Amino acid sequence: MKTRELLGARIKELRKTKGLTQDQLSEIIDIDAKHLSRIEVGRSYPSLDLLEKTAVALRVELKDFFEYEHLVKSSTDLQKGIQALLQEADTEKLQMILKIVRTIVR
């Protein structure tokens, strides 16, 4: 799964846990239900502002949207997700990531 698909699946999971429909949540966060649907299926990324509004509406912390390890099915999917994130990182962040990975692996 791609990162945006994992994020969307996690938002959907949290929304359902709170007993909200897409229509209800989209009304609370003031977006079109179709837009929320595209986010939940991984066809669109939400903005940070929209993520913050959604977190408030669902009464979760922002970090909770990125706890989706249980949704990942294979190590190949994990590697693809990591690669996608690494491509977005600048040199400084890559150096920090390397230090963290070395610490974990060793």
N, C-alpha and C positions, 0 to 999 in steps of 0.2 A: 504494500500500500504506500502511496505517496504521502508526504507530510500533510498536505491539505486535506487528503481523504481521512487520515487519522484524526486530525483536528476536528473535522466536520462530524465524524462518527462520535467523538468524545462529547461535542456540544449536544448532539442528538441524545446520547446516553444520559447526560446530566439533565437535559430538558425533560425526558421521559421519567427520570427518577423523581423529579419535582412534580410530576403529574400535569405537565403543561402540553398543550397541542402546539403545533407550529404557528397556527393563527394567534393563539394567546400570547406566546412569547414574542412573535413579531410585532404585535400591537404594543406590548410593554416596552420593547426596545426601539419602537418607532421606525420599523423598516417594512418593506413589502414581504409578504409571506413567501413569494416566489424567490426572493433574494435569500431568505433564510434556508429555503429548500436547497438552493444551489450551494450554499455554504455547507450544509449537512451532508450532501453527497460528494463534496470535494471538488466541485466545479468552480468555486470561487473562494478567495481568501477574504476573511473579514478584516477590516481595519482595526488598529489598536483601540481606537475610540469605541468601535462597535463591540470588540471583545470585552472592554471594561464595562460597558452598559449591560452586556449579556451576563457577565459575572455578578454584577449587582442584582440583576433581575433573578438569577438563579441562586443567589446567596452562596456563592462559592468564591474562592480566591482565583485570581488570574492563572496562577500556576496549575490549578486543577485541570485546566483545559489541555495541558501538555502531559498529563499522566495517562498515557494510552498504551503502555507496554502490553497490557493484557489484550489489546486489540490486534497486536502484531502476531502474525501466524508463523513466520519463519525467520531464520537468520538472514536469508537473502533480503527479505523485506526490511529488516533492521539495517543491513548494510546500505541498501538503497536510500533509506531515510537519512542515515548518517552522511552519505555522499552528497545528498541534496543540501543538507545544512552546511557542510564544509565548503561547498561551492559559493555560498553566500558570505563566508567569513573573510575578513581582511587578514593581512599578514600577522598583525598583533594578536588577533583572536586565534588564529591557527597555532601560534606559538603557545598560547595559554592552553589550548585544547591538547596539544601534544604533551605538555607537562602533566596535565590531568590524566590523560590516557596512560602515560608511562607509570604514573603512581598507581593506577587501578590494576594494570596488567601485571606489574611486578610484584 
